[in-house]
């Protein structure tokens, strides 16, 4: 440990029920498993998120290119060796360099064929590989943008007042927020072509919530200031709208009514008893916060997150759910993999089956009469798996960077049991189609 004052509390927070499973495992393996770390990242804490993602994408690209490299080498090696022999060249290093130069020329001619396959593989599996390698790992907070007029990319590292990088564990939401931009940046070969500008941006008074401290008192106190008019609600309303994908579809009067109700719900969490206040806020967060709540850097961001979730739920919980399903399903598939370390889980298939099953489950009268007991049963199951429009795996109770333990792990497996039963019943997606017991 380099900073025991900071690192010992972090270690203790991670030292939970999964220690029961340590048994004969060595401590590093147990810690990695407990943290949800499946693969070792090709970067470290000194690298920003853009660099870290690029390193993982390069590995995927290399795997796609591998058969092309092999074929190119096989097509020219015999001829080049014979040519070198005829010229009296016997130095193996020179011969190998000549072969590799020819291989690279062949690959350049194949780039129009290779590049689409690289993009396809990254778009299909890249997000899952990033979840495995980077979620839970500490990296400087990073913003990525592109100037469409100049074609230049900007990678901005966030720093504190002292100029030190703001470090936080990478979340699945961090990956999601920059994924499409990073795919484009990588495929444009922007780094190699010198089309990336690296900058820093100072952010002061950064605070993060944690599962142990959701900062409920501060969030409720801020909500009261808006509720009483001490702070104008107009800007707050704009922030909330920006976090609701279908905000433009909510009539203005309904939005204002729902936002007011949501604000009242949060201010009502105040309690003179600190223990009760913490419990009430924790229950509200479990109902309306996703793991993205823990990524917010201030109390305003946390308040907006809760207000947006509650407002969207009041407006239309199913519309809220389906607006976010394509983002939630990959998290669920990856969490299914993390929760079943003794199985090989095909996360790409699992993600597709989860999406289709949830769509089927919400369709009125699917394989049963509308209003029948069967339909009501699946409505109940849908609401169990997606309470308030949030798929269970996106709940603030869970994250991909740390394996659930104790009671949370028991509940998580119950969720998966119900989900997988529904996948088999509704979509005929049998368990062995997407997960098989690992050998050894």
Secondary structure, 3 states (H helix, E strand, C coil): CCCHHHHHHHHHHHCCHHHHHCCCCCHHHHHHHHCCCCCCCCCCCCCEHHHHHHHHHHHHHHHHHHHHHHHHHHHHHHHHHHHHHHCCCCCHHHHHHHHHHHHHHHHHHHHHHHHHHHHHHHHHHHHHHHHHHHCCCEEECEEEEECCCCCCEEEEEEECCCCCECEEECCHHHHHHHHHHHHHHHHCCCCCCCCEEEEEEECCCCCCCCCCCCCHHHHHHHHHHHHCCCCCHHHHHHHHHHCCCCHHHCCHHHHHHHHHHHHHHHHCCCCCCHHHHHHHHHHHHHHHCEHHHHHCCCHHHHHHHHHHHHHHHHHHHHHHHHHHHHHHHHHHHHHHHHHCCCEEECHHHHHHHHHHHHHHHHCCCCCCCCCCHHHHHHHHHHHHHCHHHCCHHHECCCECCECCCHHHHHHHHHHHHHHHHHHHHHHCCCHHHHEEECCC
